[in-house]
Amino acid sequence: MDLQTRKIEFVQEFLKLQSEEVISQFENLLKKKSKKEQSIKPMSIAELNSRIDKSENDFKTGKFKTSTQLLAKYK
């Protein structure tokens, strides 16, 4: 089923709802999702390159943990 079909089916089911509480829950969910999407901003090329440089420097100076160390921490 493609996305457009899923949206149409969702809207049709939504229109059948009679519970004001359920509709309020959907409204809140939609607002939260919209805010999250608005708050995500892509990194600029300069920021990306800066993070790469810092990561490479951290690796060279031994400021990193291996996957084994991380797994041991959370066991």
CHARMM internal coordinates of N, CA and C (Angstrom, degrees):
IC EDIT
DIST 1 N 1 CA 1.4495
DIST 1 CA 1 C 1.5409
ANGL 1 N 1 CA 1 C 107.24
DIST 1 C 2 N 1.3054
ANGL 1 CA 1 C 2 N 116.38
DIHE 1 N 1 CA 1 C 2 N 129.45
DIST 2 N 2 CA 1.4590
ANGL 1 C 2 N 2 CA 120.20
DIHE 1 CA 1 C 2 N 2 CA -178.64
DIST 2 CA 2 C 1.5311
ANGL 2 N 2 CA 2 C 110.61
DIHE 1 C 2 N 2 CA 2 C -81.31
DIST 2 C 3 N 1.3155
ANGL 2 CA 2 C 3 N 115.47
DIHE 2 N 2 CA 2 C 3 N 167.29
DIST 3 N 3 CA 1.4588
ANGL 2 C 3 N 3 CA 121.60
DIHE 2 CA 2 C 3 N 3 CA -175.32
DIST 3 CA 3 C 1.5281
ANGL 3 N 3 CA 3 C 112.28
DIHE 2 C 3 N 3 CA 3 C -61.53
DIST 3 C 4 N 1.3221
ANGL 3 CA 3 C 4 N 116.65
DIHE 3 N 3 CA 3 C 4 N -42.31
DIST 4 N 4 CA 1.4711
ANGL 3 C 4 N 4 CA 120.16
DIHE 3 CA 3 C 4 N 4 CA -178.74
DIST 4 CA 4 C 1.5308
ANGL 4 N 4 CA 4 C 110.98
DIHE 3 C 4 N 4 CA 4 C -60.80
DIST 4 C 5 N 1.3128
ANGL 4 CA 4 C 5 N 116.88
DIHE 4 N 4 CA 4 C 5 N -42.58
DIST 5 N 5 CA 1.4660
ANGL 4 C 5 N 5 CA 121.52
DIHE 4 CA 4 C 5 N 5 CA 178.88
DIST 5 CA 5 C 1.5195
ANGL 5 N 5 CA 5 C 110.52
DIHE 4 C 5 N 5 CA 5 C -64.48
DIST 5 C 6 N 1.3251
ANGL 5 CA 5 C 6 N 116.62
DIHE 5 N 5 CA 5 C 6 N -42.24
DIST 6 N 6 CA 1.4620
ANGL 5 C 6 N 6 CA 120.51
DIHE 5 CA 5 C 6 N 6 CA 179.16
DIST 6 CA 6 C 1.5224
ANGL 6 N 6 CA 6 C 110.97
DIHE 5 C 6 N 6 CA 6 C -62.32
DIST 6 C 7 N 1.3300
ANGL 6 CA 6 C 7 N 117.26
DIHE 6 N 6 CA 6 C 7 N -41.33
DIST 7 N 7 CA 1.4618
ANGL 6 C 7 N 7 CA 120.93
DIHE 6 CA 6 C 7 N 7 CA 178.58
DIST 7 CA 7 C 1.5231
ANGL 7 N 7 CA 7 C 110.91
DIHE 6 C 7 N 7 CA 7 C -62.07
DIST 7 C 8 N 1.3073
ANGL 7 CA 7 C 8 N 116.66
DIHE 7 N 7 CA 7 C 8 N -44.96
DIST 8 N 8 CA 1.4746
ANGL 7 C 8 N 8 CA 120.89
DIHE 7 CA 7 C 8 N 8 CA -179.27
DIST 8 CA 8 C 1.5216
ANGL 8 N 8 CA 8 C 110.40
DIHE 7 C 8 N 8 CA 8 C -62.12
DIST 8 C 9 N 1.3289
ANGL 8 CA 8 C 9 N 116.56
DIHE 8 N 8 CA 8 C 9 N -44.89
DIST 9 N 9 CA 1.4654
ANGL 8 C 9 N 9 CA 120.20
DIHE 8 CA 8 C 9 N 9 CA 179.80
DIST 9 CA 9 C 1.5278
ANGL 9 N 9 CA 9 C 110.83
DIHE 8 C 9 N 9 CA 9 C -64.07
DIST 9 C 10 N 1.3290
ANGL 9 CA 9 C 10 N 115.92
DIHE 9 N 9 CA 9 C 10 N -39.40
DIST 10 N 10 CA 1.4577
ANGL 9 C 10 N 10 CA 119.97
DIHE 9 CA 9 C 10 N 10 CA 178.44
DIST 10 CA 10 C 1.5221
ANGL 10 N 10 CA 10 C 110.93
DIHE 9 C 10 N 10 CA 10 C -62.11
DIST 10 C 11 N 1.3131
ANGL 10 CA 10 C 11 N 116.88
DIHE 10 N 10 CA 10 C 11 N -47.32
DIST 11 N 11 CA 1.4708
ANGL 10 C 11 N 11 CA 121.40
DIHE 10 CA 10 C 11 N 11 CA -179.38
DIST 11 CA 11 C 1.5245
ANGL 11 N 11 CA 11 C 110.16
DIHE 10 C 11 N 11 CA 11 C -62.50
DIST 11 C 12 N 1.3224
ANGL 11 CA 11 C 12 N 117.32
DIHE 11 N 11 CA 11 C 12 N -40.57
DIST 12 N 12 CA 1.4695
ANGL 11 C 12 N 12 CA 119.80
DIHE 11 CA 11 C 12 N 12 CA 178.83
DIST 12 CA 12 C 1.5286
ANGL 12 N 12 CA 12 C 110.58
DIHE 11 C 12 N 12 CA 12 C -61.96
DIST 12 C 13 N 1.3233
ANGL 12 CA 12 C 13 N 117.23
DIHE 12 N 12 CA 12 C 13 N -43.09
DIST 13 N 13 CA 1.4659
ANGL 12 C 13 N 13 CA 120.41
DIHE 12 CA 12 C 13 N 13 CA 178.52
DIST 13 CA 13 C 1.5301
ANGL 13 N 13 CA 13 C 110.62
DIHE 12 C 13 N 13 CA 13 C -67.94
DIST 13 C 14 N 1.3310
ANGL 13 CA 13 C 14 N 115.94
DIHE 13 N 13 CA 13 C 14 N -38.71
DIST 14 N 14 CA 1.4603
ANGL 13 C 14 N 14 CA 120.21
DIHE 13 CA 13 C 14 N 14 CA 178.90
DIST 14 CA 14 C 1.5267
ANGL 14 N 14 CA 14 C 110.99
DIHE 13 C 14 N 14 CA 14 C -60.70
DIST 14 C 15 N 1.3099
ANGL 14 CA 14 C 15 N 116.82
DIHE 14 N 14 CA 14 C 15 N -41.41
DIST 15 N 15 CA 1.4606
ANGL 14 C 15 N 15 CA 120.93
DIHE 14 CA 14 C 15 N 15 CA -179.43
DIST 15 CA 15 C 1.5309
ANGL 15 N 15 CA 15 C 112.74
DIHE 14 C 15 N 15 CA 15 C -65.21
DIST 15 C 16 N 1.3071
ANGL 15 CA 15 C 16 N 117.18
DIHE 15 N 15 CA 15 C 16 N -21.34
DIST 16 N 16 CA 1.4670
ANGL 15 C 16 N 16 CA 121.15
DIHE 15 CA 15 C 16 N 16 CA 178.60
DIST 16 CA 16 C 1.5327
ANGL 16 N 16 CA 16 C 111.99
DIHE 15 C 16 N 16 CA 16 C -81.55
DIST 16 C 17 N 1.3305
ANGL 16 CA 16 C 17 N 117.55
DIHE 16 N 16 CA 16 C 17 N -14.99
DIST 17 N 17 CA 1.4687
ANGL 16 C 17 N 17 CA 120.29
DIHE 16 CA 16 C 17 N 17 CA -177.14
DIST 17 CA 17 C 1.5203
ANGL 17 N 17 CA 17 C 111.30
DIHE 16 C 17 N 17 CA 17 C -62.45
DIST 17 C 18 N 1.3152
ANGL 17 CA 17 C 18 N 115.58
DIHE 17 N 17 CA 17 C 18 N 140.61
DIST 18 N 18 CA 1.4599
ANGL 17 C 18 N 18 CA 121.50
DIHE 17 CA 17 C 18 N 18 CA 178.45
DIST 18 CA 18 C 1.5267
ANGL 18 N 18 CA 18 C 111.95
DIHE 17 C 18 N 18 CA 18 C -115.61
DIST 18 C 19 N 1.3215
ANGL 18 CA 18 C 19 N 117.30
DIHE 18 N 18 CA 18 C 19 N -12.00
DIST 19 N 19 CA 1.4549
ANGL 18 C 19 N 19 CA 121.67
DIHE 18 CA 18 C 19 N 19 CA -176.25
DIST 19 CA 19 C 1.5283
ANGL 19 N 19 CA 19 C 110.93
DIHE 18 C 19 N 19 CA 19 C -86.94
DIST 19 C 20 N 1.3192
ANGL 19 CA 19 C 20 N 114.80
DIHE 19 N 19 CA 19 C 20 N 119.26
DIST 20 N 20 CA 1.4645
ANGL 19 C 20 N 20 CA 119.62
DIHE 19 CA 19 C 20 N 20 CA 178.56
DIST 20 CA 20 C 1.5290
ANGL 20 N 20 CA 20 C 110.65
DIHE 19 C 20 N 20 CA 20 C -65.29
DIST 20 C 21 N 1.3146
ANGL 20 CA 20 C 21 N 116.46
DIHE 20 N 20 CA 20 C 21 N -33.45
DIST 21 N 21 CA 1.4706
ANGL 20 C 21 N 21 CA 121.18
DIHE 20 CA 20 C 21 N 21 CA 179.37
DIST 21 CA 21 C 1.5333
ANGL 21 N 21 CA 21 C 111.03
DIHE 20 C 21 N 21 CA 21 C -63.91
DIST 21 C 22 N 1.3086
ANGL 21 CA 21 C 22 N 116.92
DIHE 21 N 21 CA 21 C 22 N -43.72
DIST 22 N 22 CA 1.4676
ANGL 21 C 22 N 22 CA 120.99
DIHE 21 CA 21 C 22 N 22 CA 179.66
DIST 22 CA 22 C 1.5275
ANGL 22 N 22 CA 22 C 110.12
DIHE 21 C 22 N 22 CA 22 C -65.86
DIST 22 C 23 N 1.3028
ANGL 22 CA 22 C 23 N 117.02
DIHE 22 N 22 CA 22 C 23 N -40.74
DIST 23 N 23 CA 1.4704
ANGL 22 C 23 N 23 CA 120.86
DIHE 22 CA 22 C 23 N 23 CA 178.27
DIST 23 CA 23 C 1.5311
ANGL 23 N 23 CA 23 C 109.74
DIHE 22 C 23 N 23 CA 23 C -63.30
DIST 23 C 24 N 1.3264
ANGL 23 CA 23 C 24 N 117.33
DIHE 23 N 23 CA 23 C 24 N -40.75
DIST 24 N 24 CA 1.4675
ANGL 23 C 24 N 24 CA 121.04
DIHE 23 CA 23 C 24 N 24 CA 177.04
DIST 24 CA 24 C 1.5259
ANGL 24 N 24 CA 24 C 110.90
DIHE 23 C 24 N 24 CA 24 C -62.08
DIST 24 C 25 N 1.3165
ANGL 24 CA 24 C 25 N 116.47
DIHE 24 N 24 CA 24 C 25 N -39.52
DIST 25 N 25 CA 1.4669
ANGL 24 C 25 N 25 CA 119.97
DIHE 24 CA 24 C 25 N 25 CA 178.21
DIST 25 CA 25 C 1.5318
ANGL 25 N 25 CA 25 C 111.07
DIHE 24 C 25 N 25 CA 25 C -63.50
DIST 25 C 26 N 1.3203
ANGL 25 CA 25 C 26 N 116.37
DIHE 25 N 25 CA 25 C 26 N -41.73
DIST 26 N 26 CA 1.4649
ANGL 25 C 26 N 26 CA 120.19
DIHE 25 CA 25 C 26 N 26 CA 176.97
DIST 26 CA 26 C 1.5342
ANGL 26 N 26 CA 26 C 110.99
DIHE 25 C 26 N 26 CA 26 C -63.82
DIST 26 C 27 N 1.3300
ANGL 26 CA 26 C 27 N 116.37
DIHE 26 N 26 CA 26 C 27 N -40.79
DIST 27 N 27 CA 1.4660
ANGL 26 C 27 N 27 CA 120.13
DIHE 26 CA 26 C 27 N 27 CA 178.31
DIST 27 CA 27 C 1.5255
ANGL 27 N 27 CA 27 C 110.82
DIHE 26 C 27 N 27 CA 27 C -60.90
DIST 27 C 28 N 1.3224
ANGL 27 CA 27 C 28 N 116.19
DIHE 27 N 27 CA 27 C 28 N -45.86
DIST 28 N 28 CA 1.4676
ANGL 27 C 28 N 28 CA 120.53
DIHE 27 CA 27 C 28 N 28 CA 179.68
DIST 28 CA 28 C 1.5244
ANGL 28 N 28 CA 28 C 111.18
DIHE 27 C 28 N 28 CA 28 C -62.82
DIST 28 C 29 N 1.3069
ANGL 28 CA 28 C 29 N 116.60
DIHE 28 N 28 CA 28 C 29 N -42.44
DIST 29 N 29 CA 1.4608
ANGL 28 C 29 N 29 CA 120.80
DIHE 28 CA 28 C 29 N 29 CA 178.45
DIST 29 CA 29 C 1.5258
ANGL 29 N 29 CA 29 C 111.11
DIHE 28 C 29 N 29 CA 29 C -61.39
DIST 29 C 30 N 1.3124
ANGL 29 CA 29 C 30 N 116.35
DIHE 29 N 29 CA 29 C 30 N -43.78
DIST 30 N 30 CA 1.4628
ANGL 29 C 30 N 30 CA 121.00
DIHE 29 CA 29 C 30 N 30 CA 179.57
DIST 30 CA 30 C 1.5331
ANGL 30 N 30 CA 30 C 111.29
DIHE 29 C 30 N 30 CA 30 C -64.57
DIST 30 C 31 N 1.3255
ANGL 30 CA 30 C 31 N 117.33
DIHE 30 N 30 CA 30 C 31 N -40.75
DIST 31 N 31 CA 1.4688
ANGL 30 C 31 N 31 CA 121.23
DIHE 30 CA 30 C 31 N 31 CA 178.62
DIST 31 CA 31 C 1.5207
ANGL 31 N 31 CA 31 C 110.77
DIHE 30 C 31 N 31 CA 31 C -63.84
DIST 31 C 32 N 1.3334
ANGL 31 CA 31 C 32 N 116.86
DIHE 31 N 31 CA 31 C 32 N -44.13
DIST 32 N 32 CA 1.4651
ANGL 31 C 32 N 32 CA 120.76
DIHE 31 CA 31 C 32 N 32 CA 179.75
DIST 32 CA 32 C 1.5231
ANGL 32 N 32 CA 32 C 110.65
DIHE 31 C 32 N 32 CA 32 C -62.26
DIST 32 C 33 N 1.3122
ANGL 32 CA 32 C 33 N 115.60
DIHE 32 N 32 CA 32 C 33 N -44.04
DIST 33 N 33 CA 1.4649
ANGL 32 C 33 N 33 CA 120.44
DIHE 32 CA 32 C 33 N 33 CA -179.23
DIST 33 CA 33 C 1.5210
ANGL 33 N 33 CA 33 C 110.90
DIHE 32 C 33 N 33 CA 33 C -64.26
DIST 33 C 34 N 1.3216
ANGL 33 CA 33 C 34 N 116.93
DIHE 33 N 33 CA 33 C 34 N -41.11
DIST 34 N 34 CA 1.4647
ANGL 33 C 34 N 34 CA 121.31
DIHE 33 CA 33 C 34 N 34 CA 179.36
DIST 34 CA 34 C 1.5187
ANGL 34 N 34 CA 34 C 111.07
DIHE 33 C 34 N 34 CA 34 C -63.85
DIST 34 C 35 N 1.3210
ANGL 34 CA 34 C 35 N 117.34
DIHE 34 N 34 CA 34 C 35 N -41.74
DIST 35 N 35 CA 1.4588
ANGL 34 C 35 N 35 CA 121.37
DIHE 34 CA 34 C 35 N 35 CA 179.25
DIST 35 CA 35 C 1.5194
ANGL 35 N 35 CA 35 C 110.83
DIHE 34 C 35 N 35 CA 35 C -64.33
DIST 35 C 36 N 1.3381
ANGL 35 CA 35 C 36 N 117.19
DIHE 35 N 35 CA 35 C 36 N -41.49
DIST 36 N 36 CA 1.4636
ANGL 35 C 36 N 36 CA 120.60
DIHE 35 CA 35 C 36 N 36 CA 179.23
DIST 36 CA 36 C 1.5163
ANGL 36 N 36 CA 36 C 110.75
DIHE 35 C 36 N 36 CA 36 C -61.87
DIST 36 C 37 N 1.3058
ANGL 36 CA 36 C 37 N 116.61
DIHE 36 N 36 CA 36 C 37 N -45.39
DIST 37 N 37 CA 1.4595
ANGL 36 C 37 N 37 CA 120.50
DIHE 36 CA 36 C 37 N 37 CA -177.99
DIST 37 CA 37 C 1.5284
ANGL 37 N 37 CA 37 C 111.15
DIHE 36 C 37 N 37 CA 37 C -65.58
DIST 37 C 38 N 1.3216
ANGL 37 CA 37 C 38 N 117.36
DIHE 37 N 37 CA 37 C 38 N -33.88
DIST 38 N 38 CA 1.4565
ANGL 37 C 38 N 38 CA 120.82
DIHE 37 CA 37 C 38 N 38 CA 178.88
DIST 38 CA 38 C 1.5206
ANGL 38 N 38 CA 38 C 111.38
DIHE 37 C 38 N 38 CA 38 C -72.42
DIST 38 C 39 N 1.3391
ANGL 38 CA 38 C 39 N 117.29
DIHE 38 N 38 CA 38 C 39 N -30.66
DIST 39 N 39 CA 1.4556
ANGL 38 C 39 N 39 CA 120.43
DIHE 38 CA 38 C 39 N 39 CA -176.34
DIST 39 CA 39 C 1.5282
ANGL 39 N 39 CA 39 C 112.60
DIHE 38 C 39 N 39 CA 39 C -80.16
DIST 39 C 40 N 1.3103
ANGL 39 CA 39 C 40 N 118.49
DIHE 39 N 39 CA 39 C 40 N -15.29
DIST 40 N 40 CA 1.4558
ANGL 39 C 40 N 40 CA 121.83
DIHE 39 CA 39 C 40 N 40 CA 179.24
DIST 40 CA 40 C 1.5205
ANGL 40 N 40 CA 40 C 108.95
DIHE 39 C 40 N 40 CA 40 C -84.38
DIST 40 C 41 N 1.3339
ANGL 40 CA 40 C 41 N 114.44
DIHE 40 N 40 CA 40 C 41 N 119.11
DIST 41 N 41 CA 1.4626
ANGL 40 C 41 N 41 CA 119.50
DIHE 40 CA 40 C 41 N 41 CA 179.86
DIST 41 CA 41 C 1.5225
ANGL 41 N 41 CA 41 C 108.56
DIHE 40 C 41 N 41 CA 41 C -121.44
DIST 41 C 42 N 1.3030
ANGL 41 CA 41 C 42 N 117.80
DIHE 41 N 41 CA 41 C 42 N 134.54
DIST 42 N 42 CA 1.4578
ANGL 41 C 42 N 42 CA 119.19
DIHE 41 CA 41 C 42 N 42 CA 179.41
DIST 42 CA 42 C 1.5225
ANGL 42 N 42 CA 42 C 111.55
DIHE 41 C 42 N 42 CA 42 C -67.18
DIST 42 C 43 N 1.3224
ANGL 42 CA 42 C 43 N 114.28
DIHE 42 N 42 CA 42 C 43 N 150.58
DIST 43 N 43 CA 1.4520
ANGL 42 C 43 N 43 CA 121.38
DIHE 42 CA 42 C 43 N 43 CA 178.81
DIST 43 CA 43 C 1.5273
ANGL 43 N 43 CA 43 C 109.61
DIHE 42 C 43 N 43 CA 43 C -76.37
DIST 43 C 44 N 1.3108
ANGL 43 CA 43 C 44 N 115.98
DIHE 43 N 43 CA 43 C 44 N 144.73
DIST 44 N 44 CA 1.4626
ANGL 43 C 44 N 44 CA 118.67
DIHE 43 CA 43 C 44 N 44 CA 174.89
DIST 44 CA 44 C 1.5315
ANGL 44 N 44 CA 44 C 108.69
DIHE 43 C 44 N 44 CA 44 C -77.10
DIST 44 C 45 N 1.3135
ANGL 44 CA 44 C 45 N 116.77
DIHE 44 N 44 CA 44 C 45 N 164.43
DIST 45 N 45 CA 1.4664
ANGL 44 C 45 N 45 CA 121.43
DIHE 44 CA 44 C 45 N 45 CA 178.10
DIST 45 CA 45 C 1.5274
ANGL 45 N 45 CA 45 C 109.65
DIHE 44 C 45 N 45 CA 45 C -60.65
DIST 45 C 46 N 1.3297
ANGL 45 CA 45 C 46 N 116.79
DIHE 45 N 45 CA 45 C 46 N -39.74
DIST 46 N 46 CA 1.4674
ANGL 45 C 46 N 46 CA 120.71
DIHE 45 CA 45 C 46 N 46 CA 179.57
DIST 46 CA 46 C 1.5347
ANGL 46 N 46 CA 46 C 110.93
DIHE 45 C 46 N 46 CA 46 C -63.05
DIST 46 C 47 N 1.3513
ANGL 46 CA 46 C 47 N 116.83
DIHE 46 N 46 CA 46 C 47 N -42.78
DIST 47 N 47 CA 1.4667
ANGL 46 C 47 N 47 CA 120.19
DIHE 46 CA 46 C 47 N 47 CA 178.45
DIST 47 CA 47 C 1.5178
ANGL 47 N 47 CA 47 C 110.71
DIHE 46 C 47 N 47 CA 47 C -64.23
DIST 47 C 48 N 1.3189
ANGL 47 CA 47 C 48 N 116.71
DIHE 47 N 47 CA 47 C 48 N -42.87
DIST 48 N 48 CA 1.4572
ANGL 47 C 48 N 48 CA 121.09
DIHE 47 CA 47 C 48 N 48 CA 179.15
DIST 48 CA 48 C 1.5220
ANGL 48 N 48 CA 48 C 110.76
DIHE 47 C 48 N 48 CA 48 C -60.70
DIST 48 C 49 N 1.3287
ANGL 48 CA 48 C 49 N 116.46
DIHE 48 N 48 CA 48 C 49 N -48.28
DIST 49 N 49 CA 1.4645
ANGL 48 C 49 N 49 CA 119.99
DIHE 48 CA 48 C 49 N 49 CA 179.86
DIST 49 CA 49 C 1.5260
ANGL 49 N 49 CA 49 C 111.51
DIHE 48 C 49 N 49 CA 49 C -62.38
DIST 49 C 50 N 1.3207
ANGL 49 CA 49 C 50 N 117.20
DIHE 49 N 49 CA 49 C 50 N -37.33
DIST 50 N 50 CA 1.4584
ANGL 49 C 50 N 50 CA 121.80
DIHE 49 CA 49 C 50 N 50 CA 178.00
DIST 50 CA 50 C 1.5300
ANGL 50 N 50 CA 50 C 110.70
DIHE 49 C 50 N 50 CA 50 C -63.16
DIST 50 C 51 N 1.3162
ANGL 50 CA 50 C 51 N 116.54
DIHE 50 N 50 CA 50 C 51 N -43.85
DIST 51 N 51 CA 1.4724
ANGL 50 C 51 N 51 CA 120.50
DIHE 50 CA 50 C 51 N 51 CA 179.26
DIST 51 CA 51 C 1.5211
ANGL 51 N 51 CA 51 C 111.47
DIHE 50 C 51 N 51 CA 51 C -66.51
DIST 51 C 52 N 1.3180
ANGL 51 CA 51 C 52 N 116.71
DIHE 51 N 51 CA 51 C 52 N -37.85
DIST 52 N 52 CA 1.4652
ANGL 51 C 52 N 52 CA 120.59
DIHE 51 CA 51 C 52 N 52 CA 177.33
DIST 52 CA 52 C 1.5262
ANGL 52 N 52 CA 52 C 109.61
DIHE 51 C 52 N 52 CA 52 C -63.67
DIST 52 C 53 N 1.3323
ANGL 52 CA 52 C 53 N 117.05
DIHE 52 N 52 CA 52 C 53 N -46.80
DIST 53 N 53 CA 1.4676
ANGL 52 C 53 N 53 CA 121.30
DIHE 52 CA 52 C 53 N 53 CA 179.43
DIST 53 CA 53 C 1.5261
ANGL 53 N 53 CA 53 C 110.97
DIHE 52 C 53 N 53 CA 53 C -59.46
DIST 53 C 54 N 1.3393
ANGL 53 CA 53 C 54 N 116.72
DIHE 53 N 53 CA 53 C 54 N -44.36
DIST 54 N 54 CA 1.4637
ANGL 53 C 54 N 54 CA 120.39
DIHE 53 CA 53 C 54 N 54 CA 179.74
DIST 54 CA 54 C 1.5239
ANGL 54 N 54 CA 54 C 110.75
DIHE 53 C 54 N 54 CA 54 C -63.92
DIST 54 C 55 N 1.3261
ANGL 54 CA 54 C 55 N 116.92
DIHE 54 N 54 CA 54 C 55 N -42.18
DIST 55 N 55 CA 1.4618
ANGL 54 C 55 N 55 CA 120.70
DIHE 54 CA 54 C 55 N 55 CA 179.71
DIST 55 CA 55 C 1.5270
ANGL 55 N 55 CA 55 C 111.43
DIHE 54 C 55 N 55 CA 55 C -63.50
DIST 55 C 56 N 1.3176
ANGL 55 CA 55 C 56 N 116.37
DIHE 55 N 55 CA 55 C 56 N -43.48
DIST 56 N 56 CA 1.4643
ANGL 55 C 56 N 56 CA 119.87
DIHE 55 CA 55 C 56 N 56 CA 178.74
DIST 56 CA 56 C 1.5253
ANGL 56 N 56 CA 56 C 110.68
DIHE 55 C 56 N 56 CA 56 C -64.55
DIST 56 C 57 N 1.3202
ANGL 56 CA 56 C 57 N 117.29
DIHE 56 N 56 CA 56 C 57 N -39.01
DIST 57 N 57 CA 1.4630
ANGL 56 C 57 N 57 CA 120.87
DIHE 56 CA 56 C 57 N 57 CA 177.68
DIST 57 CA 57 C 1.5299
ANGL 57 N 57 CA 57 C 110.91
DIHE 56 C 57 N 57 CA 57 C -66.10
DIST 57 C 58 N 1.3181
ANGL 57 CA 57 C 58 N 117.14
DIHE 57 N 57 CA 57 C 58 N -42.62
DIST 58 N 58 CA 1.4647
ANGL 57 C 58 N 58 CA 120.94
DIHE 57 CA 57 C 58 N 58 CA 177.23
DIST 58 CA 58 C 1.5221
ANGL 58 N 58 CA 58 C 110.45
DIHE 57 C 58 N 58 CA 58 C -59.17
DIST 58 C 59 N 1.3139
ANGL 58 CA 58 C 59 N 117.05
DIHE 58 N 58 CA 58 C 59 N -41.34
DIST 59 N 59 CA 1.4634
ANGL 58 C 59 N 59 CA 120.57
DIHE 58 CA 58 C 59 N 59 CA -179.98
DIST 59 CA 59 C 1.5337
ANGL 59 N 59 CA 59 C 110.31
DIHE 58 C 59 N 59 CA 59 C -64.34
DIST 59 C 60 N 1.3231
ANGL 59 CA 59 C 60 N 116.41
DIHE 59 N 59 CA 59 C 60 N -44.12
DIST 60 N 60 CA 1.4754
ANGL 59 C 60 N 60 CA 120.81
DIHE 59 CA 59 C 60 N 60 CA -179.25
DIST 60 CA 60 C 1.5275
ANGL 60 N 60 CA 60 C 111.68
DIHE 59 C 60 N 60 CA 60 C -63.32
DIST 60 C 61 N 1.3249
ANGL 60 CA 60 C 61 N 116.36
DIHE 60 N 60 CA 60 C 61 N -34.79
DIST 61 N 61 CA 1.4711
ANGL 60 C 61 N 61 CA 120.19
DIHE 60 CA 60 C 61 N 61 CA -177.76
DIST 61 CA 61 C 1.5303
ANGL 61 N 61 CA 61 C 112.59
DIHE 60 C 61 N 61 CA 61 C -92.55
DIST 61 C 62 N 1.3156
ANGL 61 CA 61 C 62 N 117.42
DIHE 61 N 61 CA 61 C 62 N 5.83
DIST 62 N 62 CA 1.4647
ANGL 61 C 62 N 62 CA 121.08
DIHE 61 CA 61 C 62 N 62 CA 175.87
DIST 62 CA 62 C 1.5135
ANGL 62 N 62 CA 62 C 114.93
DIHE 61 C 62 N 62 CA 62 C 80.16
DIST 62 C 63 N 1.3136
ANGL 62 CA 62 C 63 N 117.86
DIHE 62 N 62 CA 62 C 63 N 16.77
DIST 63 N 63 CA 1.4755
ANGL 62 C 63 N 63 CA 121.13
DIHE 62 CA 62 C 63 N 63 CA 179.44
DIST 63 CA 63 C 1.5223
ANGL 63 N 63 CA 63 C 110.23
DIHE 62 C 63 N 63 CA 63 C -91.94
DIST 63 C 64 N 1.3363
ANGL 63 CA 63 C 64 N 115.29
DIHE 63 N 63 CA 63 C 64 N 69.80
DIST 64 N 64 CA 1.4596
ANGL 63 C 64 N 64 CA 120.20
DIHE 63 CA 63 C 64 N 64 CA 178.68
DIST 64 CA 64 C 1.5181
ANGL 64 N 64 CA 64 C 108.56
DIHE 63 C 64 N 64 CA 64 C -155.91
DIST 64 C 65 N 1.3152
ANGL 64 CA 64 C 65 N 115.98
DIHE 64 N 64 CA 64 C 65 N 166.05
DIST 65 N 65 CA 1.4557
ANGL 64 C 65 N 65 CA 122.41
DIHE 64 CA 64 C 65 N 65 CA 175.75
DIST 65 CA 65 C 1.5151
ANGL 65 N 65 CA 65 C 107.95
DIHE 64 C 65 N 65 CA 65 C -123.23
DIST 65 C 66 N 1.2959
ANGL 65 CA 65 C 66 N 115.33
DIHE 65 N 65 CA 65 C 66 N 144.39
DIST 66 N 66 CA 1.4642
ANGL 65 C 66 N 66 CA 119.67
DIHE 65 CA 65 C 66 N 66 CA 177.81
DIST 66 CA 66 C 1.5269
ANGL 66 N 66 CA 66 C 108.91
DIHE 65 C 66 N 66 CA 66 C -80.39
DIST 66 C 67 N 1.2996
ANGL 66 CA 66 C 67 N 115.90
DIHE 66 N 66 CA 66 C 67 N 164.53
DIST 67 N 67 CA 1.4626
ANGL 66 C 67 N 67 CA 119.96
DIHE 66 CA 66 C 67 N 67 CA 177.91
DIST 67 CA 67 C 1.5215
ANGL 67 N 67 CA 67 C 110.63
DIHE 66 C 67 N 67 CA 67 C -63.24
DIST 67 C 68 N 1.3245
ANGL 67 CA 67 C 68 N 117.19
DIHE 67 N 67 CA 67 C 68 N -33.29
DIST 68 N 68 CA 1.4647
ANGL 67 C 68 N 68 CA 121.36
DIHE 67 CA 67 C 68 N 68 CA 177.98
DIST 68 CA 68 C 1.5270
ANGL 68 N 68 CA 68 C 109.90
DIHE 67 C 68 N 68 CA 68 C -63.82
DIST 68 C 69 N 1.3357
ANGL 68 CA 68 C 69 N 116.95
DIHE 68 N 68 CA 68 C 69 N -42.34
DIST 69 N 69 CA 1.4636
ANGL 68 C 69 N 69 CA 120.46
DIHE 68 CA 68 C 69 N 69 CA 178.23
DIST 69 CA 69 C 1.5239
ANGL 69 N 69 CA 69 C 111.48
DIHE 68 C 69 N 69 CA 69 C -63.60
DIST 69 C 70 N 1.3097
ANGL 69 CA 69 C 70 N 116.13
DIHE 69 N 69 CA 69 C 70 N -42.06
DIST 70 N 70 CA 1.4703
ANGL 69 C 70 N 70 CA 119.77
DIHE 69 CA 69 C 70 N 70 CA 179.23
DIST 70 CA 70 C 1.5141
ANGL 70 N 70 CA 70 C 111.70
DIHE 69 C 70 N 70 CA 70 C -65.68
DIST 70 C 71 N 1.3184
ANGL 70 CA 70 C 71 N 116.90
DIHE 70 N 70 CA 70 C 71 N -43.27
DIST 71 N 71 CA 1.4665
ANGL 70 C 71 N 71 CA 120.05
DIHE 70 CA 70 C 71 N 71 CA 178.94
DIST 71 CA 71 C 1.5225
ANGL 71 N 71 CA 71 C 111.27
DIHE 70 C 71 N 71 CA 71 C -63.38
DIST 71 C 72 N 1.3262
ANGL 71 CA 71 C 72 N 117.33
DIHE 71 N 71 CA 71 C 72 N -39.79
DIST 72 N 72 CA 1.4584
ANGL 71 C 72 N 72 CA 121.24
DIHE 71 CA 71 C 72 N 72 CA 179.67
DIST 72 CA 72 C 1.5277
ANGL 72 N 72 CA 72 C 110.37
DIHE 71 C 72 N 72 CA 72 C -64.08
DIST 72 C 73 N 1.3116
ANGL 72 CA 72 C 73 N 117.16
DIHE 72 N 72 CA 72 C 73 N -35.54
DIST 73 N 73 CA 1.4634
ANGL 72 C 73 N 73 CA 121.36
DIHE 72 CA 72 C 73 N 73 CA -179.16
DIST 73 CA 73 C 1.5268
ANGL 73 N 73 CA 73 C 111.58
DIHE 72 C 73 N 73 CA 73 C -63.92
DIST 73 C 74 N 1.3149
ANGL 73 CA 73 C 74 N 118.14
DIHE 73 N 73 CA 73 C 74 N -33.99
DIST 74 N 74 CA 1.4674
ANGL 73 C 74 N 74 CA 121.92
DIHE 73 CA 73 C 74 N 74 CA -173.51
DIST 74 CA 74 C 1.5248
ANGL 74 N 74 CA 74 C 113.61
DIHE 73 C 74 N 74 CA 74 C -103.73
DIST 74 C 75 N 1.3045
ANGL 74 CA 74 C 75 N 118.50
DIHE 74 N 74 CA 74 C 75 N 12.17
DIST 75 N 75 CA 1.4802
ANGL 74 C 75 N 75 CA 120.31
DIHE 74 CA 74 C 75 N 75 CA 176.91
DIST 75 CA 75 C 1.4940
ANGL 75 N 75 CA 75 C 111.21
DIHE 74 C 75 N 75 CA 75 C -84.22
END
COOR INIT
IC SEED 1 N 1 CA 1 C
IC BUILD
